Amino acid sequence: MSAPRILVVDDNPELLTLLSSAFEEAGYDVQTAARGRTALELARKDRPDLALVDVLLPDLMGFDVAEGLKRLRIPFIFMSGVHKGGKASANSVAKYGALAYFEKPFDRRALLDAVRKVAPVAAPAQEKQAFDVEVGPQVAEAAEAMQLTARIDLQSGSMQGTSPLQLKPMDRDQAQRLRELKPSTPPPVMQPKVRSAKVNTGPIPQAPASDPPALQPLHDKEGIRRGELRDNLPRLLGAFYTAKETGELGLMKGQVKKIIYFEGGFPVFALSNLVADRLGQFLVRAGKIDEGTHKRAAEEAATSNQRTGDVLILMGALTEEERLYYVGQQIKSILYSVFAWEDGAFSLSFQARARKEAIKLDIHPANLIMRGVKKLYKPERLKRLMPDSARPIPCADPSFNLSDVELTAWEAHLLPKCDGNKTVGELVRTSGKTPNEVLGTLVGLTSLRVLDLR
């Protein structure tokens, strides 16, 4: 028996990739369309069992697509980030015959439940495998390591106009796990172990033509669960937020692998196979320990088969509470470092529950994106993404609400001027700020789909 076929229609390519990947993993045969007319052509040709239609599309309104689907007797569900409220939902159901109406951000699992009611499907029998940093080699690539300088202040949150990024307070279970930690017991959160004992200090070789083992289980259909990283990391983070998704975003550049873990659309944890991202190296960069202490701890850890963090605690250089705190800062460092990547590959994996860790970060993706773009995008990259002649305008279908974004006073003053009447060059000249500051803000806001370009 063939799998039910669903058609997903949305002009946000990253959200389209995420939804199609998740539904494929759930056992559906998925077709996608970014425009209304394309969707209707596919519907007439292939007659899907169900369509998921975004209300705001580039060429047609989703309501117009719905009329065509009704004539074809294809059931459909609406999605919208603009038309919100009980009245919009009620009108969509009553006037157009939609089976359901989901406002963005929505819970993808609730959407899947609604789809299953119309097109039941048995869950795939194969075991899901996630992107894995532990199968990769140790990689020494200092340029990719997050530098703890004024570029981003991870600990004090002293960037002007922003609040510090805090860890979520420990709940009762986490506090109990902290109390139960013994120096001889490996902590629940530490730097990822890797299988190779060698450190590659030379140039990083290019990825082989075939997919590395960690990626092979993730692309049953080429281009669905895996794609290229081309300045679209912010949009991928936004897609997880829009779908309130729990899962993993695996990122790879050469032999470097990093994973961002999400819970309900929020990034909560990260891992890396870079030597420079490991906890001991991070503590040296943060100024918590010196190189000599780190070397002694690393040697003792290798001899006694313990983790470096455990040895540092035994040496008195680190307390158990400090370890949890600095692991949190280490995770943030990994999260921000991937904003420096201009290319690479990404993979998607979904699961019902997030990775169990002793701590989870509390970072709103909108502010993660804004800070990552403003602090880690190089001037040449900002200019490429935001040319002088472009005219920023409000986005008709934003991924985030402005209330989600922390703006400084000058940024809040700049935003109303982005009405399509002024070019980027004019906005820079009249802002009173440096070009990089203005371009960073504009690229950040377009990454959030708060602004668009024309």
Secondary structure, DSSP 8 states (H G I E B T S, - for coil): ----EEEEE-S-HHHHHHHHHHHHHTT-EEEEESSHHHHHHHHHHH--SEEEEESB-SSSBHHHHHHHHHHTT--EEEEESSS-SHHHHHHHHHHH--S-EEESS--HHHHHHHHHHHS-----SS------STTS--B--GGGS---STT--TTT--STT-----B----HHHHHHHHH--TTS--SS-----S----B-S------SS--TTTGGG-SSTTTSEEEESS-HHHHHHHHHHTT--EEEEEEETTEEEEEEEETTEEEEEEE-BGGGSHHHHHHHHTSS-HHHHHHHHHHHHHHT--HHHHHHHHTS--HHHHHHHHHHHHHHHHHHGGG-SSEEEEEEE-SS----S--B---HHHHHHHHHHHHS-HHHHHHHS-TT--EEE-SS-SS-GGGS---HHHHHHGGG-SSSS-HHHHHHHHSS-HHHHHHHHHHHHHTTSEEE-
